[in-house]
């Protein structure tokens, strides 16, 4: 048995902001993927994944009982497949902000959901929201609170524009230019990040009036502008607003940035060689970088491994 592949994702813009109704832009990242599999000689990872799937199946059963109108699964087949050794074989690093649990949720929904919404139908706004809501409930098993966007992106494998909580749509993004100088890249922090503690810090900060004002007047404002600039192909404004966003994150989201990257983050803002931002909830994993000159960024960050996500 080998199921279809589900890919990782990158939220280019919108981390934390979408909790406060900012815009967001999420794109599939095909470098990593995962699939449901069975194997006669399972590795230690496969055995651990199988045990995790068992707990997830129990959670889905309780979810179905609690929220009867949300989604129903073929639980008998799911549990039978888990009993006979099914696991999620994934190259997506966990705790790196690229949607490892999202791909798993998408794979389980795809194989076991009954009356599922398929990728082939006309994806109206209502259907996208319904899928997002289902995925949000499913993925909450892993994170405590999930927007449902990671599984949605993995399931559909198309860029998704978040206009607000209740308004999401599939979108097109400017085509890549592989000889372009500008790029979006990933920087490996070498640390595994945990989503739940980071979200808790953010929720705690929201109790502060000054923090809420900063979010609205700076963070959300620059995030929205970056999304519009990127989709509109206005690269000059994009880099100007990404720099502002990078500075706001450094000043107000310090706990989400691993300490050894504070200086590198500041250096990018000062030199304009690159601008860094959070990839997912932060606390470790990948850091997202934007540069107008990839070669210059590589030279400036020569001690780090850069993975190019998108060139333009």
N, C-alpha and C positions, 0 to 999 in steps of 0.2 A: 504493500500500500504506500502510495506517495501522493499527497494532495497537491493542489495548485500552490504556486509561490505567492506570498504576500510580502510587500516591500516595506522598508523603513520609510520614515518621513522626516522632513525638516520644516519646522515652523520658522519661516524667514522673519516674520514680524508678528508680534501679538502676545508673546509670553507674558503672563500676569495681566497684561492689559485687557485681554478678552474676558477676564473675570469681571472687569469693570466696563464692559461693553465697548472696548476699542475695536478697531478693525484688526484683521489678522490675515496672514497669507501662508498657507501650508502647501508644500510641494512634495511629491513622492521622491525618494532617494533610492535608486535601484542598486546601489552598491552593496546594500545588505538586504537579506530576505530570510523568510522562514516558511516551513511547510509542515503539515501533520504527517507523521510517518510511523511505520512499524518496522522492527528489526529483530531478527532471531537472536542476535548477540548484542543486546543493548549496552551502551557505554554507561559510565557512572552518571554523566550528564543526562542521558536519556531516561535513566531510572529516576533521577531527581525531578525531571520534567514530568514524567508520568505521575509521580506522587502529587505534584502541584496541580496537574490536570484533574486528578481525583477530587481535590479540595474545591477546584473551580466548578466542577460538575455539581457538587453538593450545593454550592452557592447559587448556581443557575436554577437548580430545582427549587430552592427557597425563594428566589426572585420570581419565578413563575407562579408560585403559590401566593406570594404577597401581591404581585402586580399582574393579575390575571389577564388584563387587556394589553399588556406591553408586548410580549413575544412568547411563543411557545416553541420548545425544542423537542427533537426526537431524543429524549433522554435515555430511552432504552438502548438505542444504537450507540449513543455517546458513551454510556457507562460500559457497554459491552466492549467497545473499541479500547477503552481505557484498561479494562480488565485483561484484555489480550495484548497489552503492552504499548498502546499508542502514546506518542510523545510529540513535542513540538521541536523540530530540528531547525535551529535558527543561527544565522551568523550575525544577527543584530545584537550589538553589545547592550547588556542591561545596565540601567542607571546612567546612560549616556545622552539622554534627551533626543533619541532618534526613533522612539516609538516601538520598543521591543514588545511591550504588553499589547499595544495597539494591533500589531500584526497577528498576534495569537488570537485576540478577540475576533478579528476579521475572519480568520481561518475557521474558528468554531462556528461563527454565525453562518458563514458560507456553506458549511457542510451539514450542520444540524438544525438550523432554524427552519420552522415550518411556515409556509406562506411568506417566504422572504422576499424582500425588495431586491430585484436583481440589477446588475450594472447595465443590462441591455434595455431596460424600460426607460420611458421618458422620465428623467429625474426632475420632477417638479420641486419647487421650494418646500412644499408640504412633505414630500417623500424624503428629501434630504434631512429635514428637521426630525422626522420620525426616526430615520436611521441614526441620526446623531443622538437622539434621546435614548434609543435602545442601547447603543454602544456606550453611552455615558453610564447607564446602570450596570452594564456588564463589566466595564473596565474599573468601576469603583471597587471591585474585589481587590484590585492590585494597588490602588492609590488612595483609597478613602474618599476622594472626590475627583471626578474626571469630567472633562468637557465633552468627551466622546469624539473629539476631532481626530485624534491619532488613528483609531480604528477606521473612522470614516475615510480618511485619506488612504489608508492601506487597502481598504476594501475596494474603493473606486479607482485607485491608482491614477488620479488626475489632480491638478492643482485646485485648491479650494479657497475661495475668498470669503472671509467672515466679515460681513458688514456690521452685524450686531448679533446678540444672542439668538434672536429670532429670524435673522435674515442671512442665510448662507447660500452660496451658489458655486457651481463649477465655473472655472475661469480659464482663460488662456494666458500664458505668460510670454514675454518677448522671447524670440527664439535665441538659442545659444549661438555664440560665435567663438569657435575654438581657437581662432587666432586673435581674439579680443584681449586687450591688456587688462581690463577690469575683471574682477572675479569675486565670488562668494566662496569662502573656504571654511573647513573645520580644523580646529586646533585641539589636539588631544591633551586634556589636563592630566591624564594618567591616574585620575581619582574617580571612583564610582560615586555618583551622586544619588541621593535618595529624595524622591519627590515629596513624600508626605511631610517631613520636617520643614522643607523649604516653603511649602504651601502654608504650613502653620505659622511660620515667621511672618509671611506676607499678610495673613489674616489678622494676626496680632497687630501688625503695623497699621492696618486699616482702621483700627480704633482711634488712631491719632489724627486729629483734624488737619494738621499741617501736612502729614503724609498724603492724606486724601486730596488735598488741594494741589500738591505737587503732581500727583498722578493725573489729575484732570487737566491741569494747566500746562504740564510739560510732557510727562510720559505718554499719555494717550494722544496728545496733540502731535508729537513727533512720530509716534507709531503710525497714526492714520496718514500723516503726510508721506512717510516712507512707502507705505502700501500703494498710495496713489501715484507717487513718483515712479516706483518700480513697474507697475502695470502700465503706466503711461509712457514708459521709456525715457523719462526725464532724468537722465543719470547725473547731471550736474546738481540738481536739487536733491536727488537721492543721497548723494554723498554728504551734502551739507546737513541734511536732516539726520542721517545715520550718525554723524559726528556728534550732533546735539544729543541724540538718544544715548550714545555710548557714554557721554559725560554724565547724563542724568543717572544711568544705571550705576556707574562707578561711585557717584555721590550718595545714592539712596538705596542701593541694593547690595551693599558690601558683603553681607553674610552669604549671599548667593554666589559670590566670586571667590574661588579658592585663593587664599592669602598670597601665595607665591605668584599670582597673576595680576595683582593690583598694580605693580610697577610697569609691567608689560602693557597693561590696559592703558595706563596714563601715557606711556611712551608713544603709543599709536595716535592718541589725540594730539600730542605735542608735535610729532613729526609729520603727521598726515600720511604716513606710510600705509596705515591700515586703521580700521576702527573695529573694536570688538563689541560683541553683545552676547547676551545669554542665549543658549540653545536649550530650549525646554526650561525646566525649573531651576537649573543651575546647581551649585553645590559640588560640582565635579562634572564628570563626563566631558562632552565636547563643548567648546566655546566657538561661537560663530564669528567669522571675520569677513569684513568687506574691504576691498582695496581697489583703487583706480589703476594700480600698477602692480600686477602679480609678482613680477621679478623683484621689484623693490621690496614688497612685503616679505618675499622669501628670504631676501638678503637680511632684512631687518630681524626676521624671526628664524635665523639660520639654525638655532639650537632646537627648533621644534619641527615636528612633522606636520606639514600642511596637506590636507586632502581637499582638492578643488571640487566644489559641488556644482558650480555654474559659472560659465565664462561669457562675458559680453563686451 
